[in-house]
Amino acid sequence: DAGVIQSPRHEVTEMGQEVTLRCKPISGHDYLFWYRQTMMRGLELLIYFNNNVPIDDSGMPEDRFSAKMPNASFSTLKIQPSEPRDSAVYFCASSLSASNQPQHFGDGTRLSIL
Amino acid sequence: AQSVSQHNHHVILSEAASLELGCNYSYGGTVNLFWYVQYPGQHLQLLLKYFSGDPLVKGIKGFEAEFIKSKFSFNLRKPSVQWSDTAEYFCAVKEGGSYIPTFGRGTSLIVHP
């Protein structure tokens, strides 16, 4: 089992640039989640998908953030334009559709916006 | 809405000390409960989970947790911590039938050698 795979692991870019984070969930998992983690706000759920369909994006902070899941094995989180306050670690997680099953997290993308 | 409280934000212990981290949730029905650990610079990984049966659950690395339904609690324990237990610990709760967990804010544990 390869686990949840995220890329890139680190991203440093200047404000105003477009940032795209990528995630490959565990095969067979039908839920995919995007989280943001900061010291100030802890772990925040941004959006989640079920069977590639966005179900709840109420955690997405602004219209600058968007997420897609074109197929069961790939999702992106895009920030355009990026701002310094977007600096954080972004985690992708996937799970099976069962309430007693845990989430499996990727290694995260550490994003720094200068 | 479901809420999860982790009362201790920061805990500092010496090696061999005993650990108990609190977790309380607000939902009154059936729940599925999880503890995750995040080692420095790493991702969250599952420590243990409870969904039915014996309320005392044993996880990896000597951790255990006890589900007390009457107290809406799922506290994490370890009788003797090690320096390598230094990490952030997250409690998460899923309401019965829900696939979406609610996470607590996390507890930062520092263990001095």
Interface residues (C-beta under 8 A of the other chain):
Chain A: Y31 G42 L43 L45 Y48 N50 D56 F91 A93 S95 S97 A98 S99 N100 Q101 P102 Q103 H104 F105 G106 D107 G108
Chain B: N32 F34 Y36 Q42 H43 L44 Q45 L46 K49 F51 S52 F90 A92 K94 E95 G96 G97 S98 Y99 I100 P101 F103 R105 G106
